Every structure is written in C-alpha cells, then in structure tokens.
Amino acid sequence: MPLNPLITVTETGTASAKTIQINVSPDPINLKGHGHGAVPIQWDIDPQSSPGWSFATNGIAISKPSNHFGHGGPSDGNKHYTWTRNPNQANGQHYKYSISVTNGTTTVIVDPGIINEA
C-alpha cells in the first residue's frame, strides 16, 4: 500500500514582504505496519497550495543514499515525486530527507524525516 504524504505550499504577504511556508503531512513518515516488503512513497503537492509551485529538479532527496530506498523521480508536471523503500530494508533508522519546491524563480527547501520500521 503506497504512502501519500501531502506537501502544502502557502504564500502570504506582498512581493516586498512575502512569506513562503511548506508543510508536509505526515512528518515524520513512519513506515511501521508495512512489513518488510517494498513500500512506495508518493509525495503530492496539495492542489490547494498557492498556485505555480511544483517539485524542483531534485524534488525529494533522501540524505543517506543506500540500498534502503530506490529513486522513482517526478511525474505529472512535477506535482508528484516518488521513492520506494526496497524489500527487506526495514532497519528502524530515522532518515532525514529534503523537499525542494519551486515556482520558477524561487526555490524553498525543508528537511522532514522518515522512520524506516517494518
């Protein structure tokens, strides 16, 4: 069963004093209860977000590159981004990852986490 964390990008204020906020839900992503098989994770940009935002070139980057996760990449006009926890790779460790979103002129990055349990 795939996990679908939701990324919400909110812009407030005017051009000279704009605030950009990124929220991911859930944070951290907990893979507990998914057993030892492959677990696809697809992050989606919330359609209710401020318009014009999509994943940047390296939209989701998991900080510990290893055989634990396989990179799937972006899809649907960079509104979705996937990785898969590989089979038999649940190890109970906490992984930091980054989310990079862009509106074409500004890129914003946040660093949530994944708990890699079975």
N, C-alpha and C positions, 0 to 999 in steps of 0.2 A: 504494500500500500504506500503510494508516494506521499511525502510530506509537502505542504504548500505554504511556506512562510510568506507573509504579505508585507511588502515594502510600501510605506506611505511617505510621500514627499510633500511637504507643506511649505509654501512661500507666504510670508506676511510682510507688510510694510511696503514702502515705495522704493524705487530704484536706488536712491541715495542711502537708504537705511533698511535694506532688505534682510530678512532673516530666513534661512532655509533650514528646515528640520527634517530629519529622516528617522522614521520609526520602523522597526521590524518586529513582527509578532508571529510566532513566539520568540523570545530571547531569554535564555539560550534555547536553541533547538535541542530537544532531548530525544535520542533515538531509542530509549528504553521501551521495551514492549514490542520491538520489531524483530526480535530474534537475531539469528546470525546470518540471515540471507542478505542479498543486495537490498539497499534502501535508497530509492530515488528521492532527491530533494529538488523541488522546483520552486524557486523564488519568483514571485509575481509582483510587478508594480501595480499597486492599487489603482483601478480606474478612477477612483475618487480623488487621487492626488492632484496637485497643481498641474495644469497641462504642460506638455512639452518635455517631460522627464522620461528618460529611458536608462538602461544599464550602459555604462561606459564600456570601452573595449575589453577591459579586464574586470567585468561587472562583479563577479564573485571570485575571490581568491582565498583559498584555504592556506593558512600560514605554515602548516607542516606538510610539505609535499611528500607523499609517501605512497605506498601501495594501498593505503586505507580508503582513499577516495579516488574516483575516476571523474575526469572533467568532461562535461557534456557541452557546455557553452551556451550562447544566447540563441533565442528563437523569437518569432512573432514580432519583428521590428524592434528587437532588444527590449521587449516588455517582460520576457521570461528568461530565466537563467537556471541551468541545471548542473548538478553534480550527483554522483551516486556513491553511497558507502558500499564498497566492494564486499562480496560474500566472505564470511568468516573473518571479518576485520574488526568486530566489536572489541574494544580494549579498555573501556571505561575512562579513557582520557578526555580531557577538555581541549578542544581545538578552537583557536581564535581564527576568525576569517574576516575579510573586509568586503564591504558592499560599496561599489563606486557607481554613482548615478550622474548623469549629465543632462543639461538642456541645450547642449551645443556650444555654449560659451562658458559655462561654469560647471566644474566637477566637484562633487562633495563625496567624502568617504566616511563611513562609520565602521566600527570593529566589534561586532557581536560575537557569539560563541556557539559551538556545537558540543553536546555531551554525547560521546560515542559509546553508548551502552547497548547491550543486547535486548 
